Amino acid sequence: MVNSAGAGELVHESSEGEYRRRNRVELLILFPTGPLRRKLPQAGKDIASDEHQLEIDQLFGNCDWREIYRAQRDRWIGGEASWMHYVNLYRLGLSRLGYSYTSAIEVRNTKQVVQYHLIFATSNQAGLRIMNGVLQKAREILPGCWLPSSGDFAKANRHSLKTWRNCV
């Protein structure tokens, strides 16, 4: 599991070469949705500092996220759902590293505000089967979380990435 407590602590770019060289392992990444909110002020507030923007460049391994940020600041996209664009951009980066299947689960606080997204990535059927089992068990324990329906993990993955590409 990779825990990215702050937006700049998980450096996508430096990991890319190592992931391409080695056999890919399953990943569980705690994506910093809440910290991103704090570092990316929305419309009507000062723009994110250069320091925060550079940290987020490192998180994604590029500056593609800035298009999403501009759309938020220009009020083309908004609300809690707009943060899924960042999650899906990160997942798209994982797919470019060779991960065939990805999924994201929201982690909410007691006030039902999304704090993080738990992102799972795998390249093989065994990992997919195991994660489907984990998701089924989580569905029983945490019925309020968004989870793809059983057996639809790969379908949900492809749909989400396709939707992201069409929205941005």
MITITI-800930 format. One line per field, with one value per atom (N, C-alpha, C): atom name; residue in one letter; residue number from 1; z, y, x. Coordinates in steps of 0.1 Angstrom, whole numbers, plus 5000, padded with zeros to 4 digits. Layout:
<rs>
atomo: c(CA	...)
residuo: c(a	...)
num: c(NUM	...)
up: c(Z	...)
north: c(Y	...)
east: c(X	...)
</rs>
This chain:
<rs>
atomo: c(N	CA	C	N	CA	C	N	CA	C	N	CA	C	N	CA	C	N	CA	C	N	CA	C	N	CA	C	N	CA	C	N	CA	C	N	CA	C	N	CA	C	N	CA	C	N	CA	C	N	CA	C	N	CA	C	N	CA	C	N	CA	C	N	CA	C	N	CA	C	N	CA	C	N	CA	C	N	CA	C	N	CA	C	N	CA	C	N	CA	C	N	CA	C	N	CA	C	N	CA	C	N	CA	C	N	CA	C	N	CA	C	N	CA	C	N	CA	C	N	CA	C	N	CA	C	N	CA	C	N	CA	C	N	CA	C	N	CA	C	N	CA	C	N	CA	C	N	CA	C	N	CA	C	N	CA	C	N	CA	C	N	CA	C	N	CA	C	N	CA	C	N	CA	C	N	CA	C	N	CA	C	N	CA	C	N	CA	C	N	CA	C	N	CA	C	N	CA	C	N	CA	C	N	CA	C	N	CA	C	N	CA	C	N	CA	C	N	CA	C	N	CA	C	N	CA	C	N	CA	C	N	CA	C	N	CA	C	N	CA	C	N	CA	C	N	CA	C	N	CA	C	N	CA	C	N	CA	C	N	CA	C	N	CA	C	N	CA	C	N	CA	C	N	CA	C	N	CA	C	N	CA	C	N	CA	C	N	CA	C	N	CA	C	N	CA	C	N	CA	C	N	CA	C	N	CA	C	N	CA	C	N	CA	C	N	CA	C	N	CA	C	N	CA	C	N	CA	C	N	CA	C	N	CA	C	N	CA	C	N	CA	C	N	CA	C	N	CA	C	N	CA	C	N	CA	C	N	CA	C	N	CA	C	N	CA	C	N	CA	C	N	CA	C	N	CA	C	N	CA	C	N	CA	C	N	CA	C	N	CA	C	N	CA	C	N	CA	C	N	CA	C	N	CA	C	N	CA	C	N	CA	C	N	CA	C	N	CA	C	N	CA	C	N	CA	C	N	CA	C	N	CA	C	N	CA	C	N	CA	C	N	CA	C	N	CA	C	N	CA	C	N	CA	C	N	CA	C	N	CA	C	N	CA	C	N	CA	C	N	CA	C	N	CA	C	N	CA	C	N	CA	C	N	CA	C	N	CA	C	N	CA	C	N	CA	C	N	CA	C	N	CA	C	N	CA	C	N	CA	C	N	CA	C	N	CA	C	N	CA	C	N	CA	C	N	CA	C	N	CA	C	N	CA	C	N	CA	C	N	CA	C	N	CA	C	N	CA	C	N	CA	C	N	CA	C	N	CA	C	N	CA	C	N	CA	C	N	CA	C	N	CA	C	N	CA	C	N	CA	C	N	CA	C	N	CA	C)
residuo: c(m	m	m	v	v	v	n	n	n	s	s	s	a	a	a	g	g	g	a	a	a	g	g	g	e	e	e	l	l	l	v	v	v	h	h	h	e	e	e	s	s	s	s	s	s	e	e	e	g	g	g	e	e	e	y	y	y	r	r	r	r	r	r	r	r	r	n	n	n	r	r	r	v	v	v	e	e	e	l	l	l	l	l	l	i	i	i	l	l	l	f	f	f	p	p	p	t	t	t	g	g	g	p	p	p	l	l	l	r	r	r	r	r	r	k	k	k	l	l	l	p	p	p	q	q	q	a	a	a	g	g	g	k	k	k	d	d	d	i	i	i	a	a	a	s	s	s	d	d	d	e	e	e	h	h	h	q	q	q	l	l	l	e	e	e	i	i	i	d	d	d	q	q	q	l	l	l	f	f	f	g	g	g	n	n	n	c	c	c	d	d	d	w	w	w	r	r	r	e	e	e	i	i	i	y	y	y	r	r	r	a	a	a	q	q	q	r	r	r	d	d	d	r	r	r	w	w	w	i	i	i	g	g	g	g	g	g	e	e	e	a	a	a	s	s	s	w	w	w	m	m	m	h	h	h	y	y	y	v	v	v	n	n	n	l	l	l	y	y	y	r	r	r	l	l	l	g	g	g	l	l	l	s	s	s	r	r	r	l	l	l	g	g	g	y	y	y	s	s	s	y	y	y	t	t	t	s	s	s	a	a	a	i	i	i	e	e	e	v	v	v	r	r	r	n	n	n	t	t	t	k	k	k	q	q	q	v	v	v	v	v	v	q	q	q	y	y	y	h	h	h	l	l	l	i	i	i	f	f	f	a	a	a	t	t	t	s	s	s	n	n	n	q	q	q	a	a	a	g	g	g	l	l	l	r	r	r	i	i	i	m	m	m	n	n	n	g	g	g	v	v	v	l	l	l	q	q	q	k	k	k	a	a	a	r	r	r	e	e	e	i	i	i	l	l	l	p	p	p	g	g	g	c	c	c	w	w	w	l	l	l	p	p	p	s	s	s	s	s	s	g	g	g	d	d	d	f	f	f	a	a	a	k	k	k	a	a	a	n	n	n	r	r	r	h	h	h	s	s	s	l	l	l	k	k	k	t	t	t	w	w	w	r	r	r	n	n	n	c	c	c	v	v	v)
num: c(1	1	1	2	2	2	3	3	3	4	4	4	5	5	5	6	6	6	7	7	7	8	8	8	9	9	9	10	10	10	11	11	11	12	12	12	13	13	13	14	14	14	15	15	15	16	16	16	17	17	17	18	18	18	19	19	19	20	20	20	21	21	21	22	22	22	23	23	23	24	24	24	25	25	25	26	26	26	27	27	27	28	28	28	29	29	29	30	30	30	31	31	31	32	32	32	33	33	33	34	34	34	35	35	35	36	36	36	37	37	37	38	38	38	39	39	39	40	40	40	41	41	41	42	42	42	43	43	43	44	44	44	45	45	45	46	46	46	47	47	47	48	48	48	49	49	49	50	50	50	51	51	51	52	52	52	53	53	53	54	54	54	55	55	55	56	56	56	57	57	57	58	58	58	59	59	59	60	60	60	61	61	61	62	62	62	63	63	63	64	64	64	65	65	65	66	66	66	67	67	67	68	68	68	69	69	69	70	70	70	71	71	71	72	72	72	73	73	73	74	74	74	75	75	75	76	76	76	77	77	77	78	78	78	79	79	79	80	80	80	81	81	81	82	82	82	83	83	83	84	84	84	85	85	85	86	86	86	87	87	87	88	88	88	89	89	89	90	90	90	91	91	91	92	92	92	93	93	93	94	94	94	95	95	95	96	96	96	97	97	97	98	98	98	99	99	99	100	100	100	101	101	101	102	102	102	103	103	103	104	104	104	105	105	105	106	106	106	107	107	107	108	108	108	109	109	109	110	110	110	111	111	111	112	112	112	113	113	113	114	114	114	115	115	115	116	116	116	117	117	117	118	118	118	119	119	119	120	120	120	121	121	121	122	122	122	123	123	123	124	124	124	125	125	125	126	126	126	127	127	127	128	128	128	129	129	129	130	130	130	131	131	131	132	132	132	133	133	133	134	134	134	135	135	135	136	136	136	137	137	137	138	138	138	139	139	139	140	140	140	141	141	141	142	142	142	143	143	143	144	144	144	145	145	145	146	146	146	147	147	147	148	148	148	149	149	149	150	150	150	151	151	151	152	152	152	153	153	153	154	154	154	155	155	155	156	156	156	157	157	157	158	158	158	159	159	159	160	160	160	161	161	161	162	162	162	163	163	163	164	164	164	165	165	165	166	166	166	167	167	167	168	168	168)
up: c(5000	5000	5000	4992	4991	4998	5008	5015	5012	5005	5001	5010	5022	5032	5027	5020	5014	4999	4992	4977	4971	4977	4971	4975	4985	4990	4982	4973	4964	4950	4946	4934	4923	4914	4903	4893	4889	4879	4883	4895	4899	4899	4901	4902	4888	4878	4865	4859	4859	4854	4861	4874	4882	4879	4878	4875	4861	4851	4838	4837	4845	4845	4852	4862	4870	4867	4871	4870	4879	4874	4882	4893	4904	4916	4917	4925	4928	4937	4934	4942	4949	4962	4969	4972	4967	4969	4976	4986	4993	4987	4977	4969	4978	4979	4988	4983	4982	4978	4987	5000	5010	5010	5010	5009	4996	4985	4972	4974	4980	4982	4989	4999	5007	4999	4990	4982	4969	4965	4953	4956	4960	4962	4950	4952	4941	4937	4927	4922	4933	4932	4942	4952	4952	4961	4953	4960	4954	4947	4936	4929	4938	4936	4943	4942	4953	4952	4943	4938	4929	4936	4949	4956	4956	4958	4958	4944	4934	4920	4917	4921	4918	4925	4938	4945	4938	4932	4925	4912	4905	4893	4896	4908	4911	4914	4921	4924	4911	4901	4888	4878	4880	4871	4858	4858	4847	4852	4843	4847	4840	4836	4830	4839	4852	4862	4862	4857	4857	4848	4838	4829	4838	4846	4855	4865	4870	4880	4873	4861	4854	4852	4848	4846	4859	4871	4884	4887	4885	4888	4879	4866	4857	4858	4868	4871	4860	4852	4842	4848	4858	4866	4881	4889	4903	4912	4925	4934	4937	4946	4950	4939	4929	4918	4909	4910	4901	4906	4919	4923	4918	4912	4906	4893	4887	4875	4879	4891	4895	4897	4904	4907	4894	4884	4871	4863	4864	4858	4863	4877	4883	4878	4878	4873	4858	4850	4836	4836	4845	4846	4849	4858	4862	4850	4842	4830	4820	4819	4810	4815	4828	4833	4831	4825	4822	4831	4840	4849	4841	4839	4831	4838	4851	4859	4870	4872	4883	4889	4901	4907	4919	4922	4933	4942	4955	4965	4973	4976	4984	4999	5006	5020	5026	5033	5038	5053	5058	5073	5078	5091	5098	5093	5086	5080	5066	5061	5047	5037	5040	5031	5027	5014	5009	5014	5020	5025	5016	5012	5003	4993	4984	4975	4976	4978	4978	4964	4958	4944	4943	4937	4935	4920	4918	4904	4903	4892	4889	4874	4871	4857	4854	4864	4861	4866	4861	4865	4879	4885	4899	4908	4905	4913	4912	4900	4897	4905	4905	4913	4928	4933	4947	4951	4942	4945	4945	4935	4935	4948	4954	4967	4978	4978	4988	4987	4974	4972	4977	4975	4979	4994	5001	5016	5021	5014	5018	5016	5006	5003	5015	5021	5032	5045	5047	5059	5057	5045	5043	5032	5034	5023	5017	5024	5019	5009	5008	4998	4984	4975	4961	4957	4953	4949	4936	4926	4914	4918	4911	4914	4911	4918	4917	4903	4899	4885	4875	4879	4869	4871	4878	4882	4869	4860	4847	4839	4839	4831	4837	4851	4858	4855	4855	4852	4838	4828	4814	4812	4818	4817	4823	4835	4842	4834	4829	4822	4809	4802	4790	4793	4804	4808	4811	4818	4821	4808	4799	4786	4779	4779	4772	4779	4792	4800	4800	4799	4800	4787)
north: c(4988	5000	5012	5022	5035	5045	5052	5062	5075	5084	5097	5107	5109	5118	5132	5136	5150	5149	5159	5158	5156	5161	5159	5147	5139	5129	5116	5115	5103	5108	5105	5110	5100	5103	5094	5093	5104	5104	5095	5095	5088	5073	5069	5055	5049	5057	5052	5042	5046	5038	5024	5024	5012	5003	5008	5000	4994	5001	4996	4985	4986	4976	4963	4963	4952	4946	4934	4929	4938	4942	4950	4942	4948	4943	4950	4944	4951	4963	4974	4986	4990	4995	5002	5015	5026	5039	5048	5054	5063	5077	5080	5092	5104	5115	5126	5136	5132	5141	5153	5150	5161	5171	5166	5175	5183	5177	5184	5196	5194	5204	5216	5213	5224	5231	5224	5231	5237	5235	5240	5249	5261	5270	5271	5272	5273	5287	5288	5302	5311	5324	5334	5335	5326	5327	5328	5331	5332	5318	5319	5307	5299	5286	5278	5284	5283	5288	5280	5286	5279	5266	5267	5255	5244	5247	5236	5231	5239	5234	5225	5228	5219	5206	5206	5194	5185	5191	5183	5179	5186	5182	5169	5168	5156	5144	5147	5137	5130	5137	5132	5128	5133	5131	5139	5149	5158	5170	5179	5190	5189	5178	5176	5180	5178	5181	5196	5205	5219	5223	5214	5217	5215	5205	5202	5214	5219	5230	5243	5245	5257	5256	5244	5242	5244	5240	5242	5257	5264	5278	5287	5282	5289	5285	5276	5271	5263	5256	5247	5234	5230	5218	5222	5216	5220	5209	5212	5203	5191	5183	5171	5162	5160	5151	5156	5169	5174	5168	5164	5158	5145	5138	5125	5127	5139	5141	5139	5144	5142	5127	5120	5106	5098	5101	5094	5097	5109	5113	5105	5103	5095	5080	5075	5061	5060	5070	5070	5068	5076	5074	5060	5054	5040	5031	5033	5025	5027	5039	5041	5034	5031	5023	5008	5004	4990	4984	4991	4985	4984	4972	4969	4973	4972	4974	4983	4993	5002	5005	5008	5012	5022	5030	5039	5038	5039	5038	5051	5058	5070	5067	5074	5073	5086	5086	5098	5099	5111	5113	5112	5115	5113	5123	5134	5144	5141	5129	5124	5132	5139	5146	5137	5136	5127	5133	5124	5128	5122	5110	5103	5094	5089	5078	5067	5055	5043	5038	5038	5034	5020	5011	4998	4996	4990	4988	4974	4967	4954	4952	4942	4939	4924	4917	4903	4898	4887	4882	4878	4872	4868	4880	4891	4903	4909	4908	4912	4904	4891	4882	4885	4887	4890	4903	4913	4926	4925	4918	4916	4910	4901	4895	4905	4913	4924	4934	4938	4947	4941	4929	4922	4923	4920	4920	4934	4944	4958	4963	4958	4962	4958	4946	4942	4950	4954	4961	4976	4982	4996	4999	4997	4998	5012	5022	5036	5040	5032	5035	5032	5040	5036	5025	5014	5002	4997	4993	4987	4974	4971	4959	4946	4936	4924	4919	4916	4911	4922	4934	4946	4955	4950	4958	4963	4954	4958	4967	4964	4973	4987	4988	5001	5008	5001	5008	5014	5007	5012	5023	5022	5033	5046	5045	5057	5064	5057	5063	5069	5062	5068	5080	5080	5092	5104	5101	5112	5118	5110	5115	5124	5120	5128	5141	5142	5153	5164	5161	5171	5177)
east: c(5009	5000	5009	5005	5013	5004	5009	5001	5007	4999	5004	4996	5001	4995	4994	5004	5004	5005	5000	5000	5013	5024	5037	5045	5040	5047	5048	5038	5038	5043	5055	5061	5059	5050	5046	5058	5064	5074	5086	5091	5103	5099	5087	5083	5081	5079	5075	5085	5098	5108	5109	5109	5110	5098	5086	5074	5075	5080	5081	5092	5102	5113	5109	5102	5099	5085	5082	5068	5060	5048	5040	5033	5032	5026	5012	5003	4991	4994	4987	4989	4976	4977	4967	4972	4967	4972	4962	4966	4957	4959	4950	4951	4946	4954	4951	4941	4928	4918	4916	4915	4914	4926	4938	4949	4949	4945	4944	4934	4923	4913	4919	4927	4934	4944	4951	4962	4957	4944	4939	4927	4928	4917	4908	4895	4886	4883	4874	4870	4867	4871	4868	4879	4889	4900	4913	4924	4937	4940	4947	4952	4962	4963	4973	4987	4995	5008	5017	5028	5037	5042	5045	5050	5040	5028	5017	5015	5016	5014	5026	5038	5049	5048	5043	5041	5031	5020	5010	5015	5024	5030	5038	5045	5052	5042	5031	5022	5017	5014	5009	5020	5032	5042	5042	5033	5032	5023	5020	5011	4997	4993	4980	4968	4970	4960	4956	4965	4962	4950	4947	4935	4923	4923	4912	4910	4921	4921	4916	4920	4915	4900	4895	4881	4873	4879	4872	4872	4883	4884	4875	4873	4865	4850	4848	4834	4828	4836	4831	4827	4835	4831	4832	4824	4824	4818	4817	4811	4821	4816	4824	4828	4819	4821	4833	4836	4847	4861	4862	4874	4877	4867	4869	4877	4877	4886	4900	4905	4918	4921	4912	4913	4915	4906	4906	4919	4924	4936	4948	4948	4958	4957	4945	4942	4947	4944	4949	4964	4971	4985	4990	4982	4985	4983	4973	4971	4982	4987	4999	5011	5012	5023	5021	5010	5007	4997	4991	4981	4968	4962	4950	4938	4937	4925	4928	4919	4920	4906	4905	4893	4895	4886	4887	4875	4878	4868	4869	4858	4858	4860	4868	4869	4864	4853	4846	4848	4847	4847	4833	4831	4818	4808	4813	4803	4801	4805	4803	4810	4821	4830	4841	4844	4854	4868	4876	4889	4900	4898	4908	4900	4907	4902	4913	4908	4916	4916	4928	4929	4936	4930	4936	4940	4951	4956	4962	4959	4965	4966	4975	4976	4973	4968	4965	4952	4947	4934	4933	4944	4944	4942	4949	4947	4933	4928	4914	4904	4906	4897	4898	4910	4912	4905	4907	4901	4886	4880	4866	4861	4868	4864	4865	4876	4877	4866	4862	4852	4838	4836	4823	4823	4833	4834	4832	4838	4837	4823	4816	4802	4793	4797	4789	4792	4804	4808	4806	4808	4807	4797	4784	4775	4774	4778	4777	4788	4799	4809	4805	4810	4808	4817	4812	4820	4814	4822	4816	4809	4799	4791	4800	4797	4805	4806	4818	4821	4822	4819	4819	4831	4841	4853	4860	4863	4869	4861	4848	4839	4838	4837	4837	4850	4861	4874	4874	4871	4871	4861	4849	4839	4844	4850	4854	4865	4875	4885	4880	4871	4865	4857	4850	4842	4851	4862	4872	4877	4881	4886	4876	4864	4853	4850	4852	4848	4858	4871	4881	4885)
</rs>
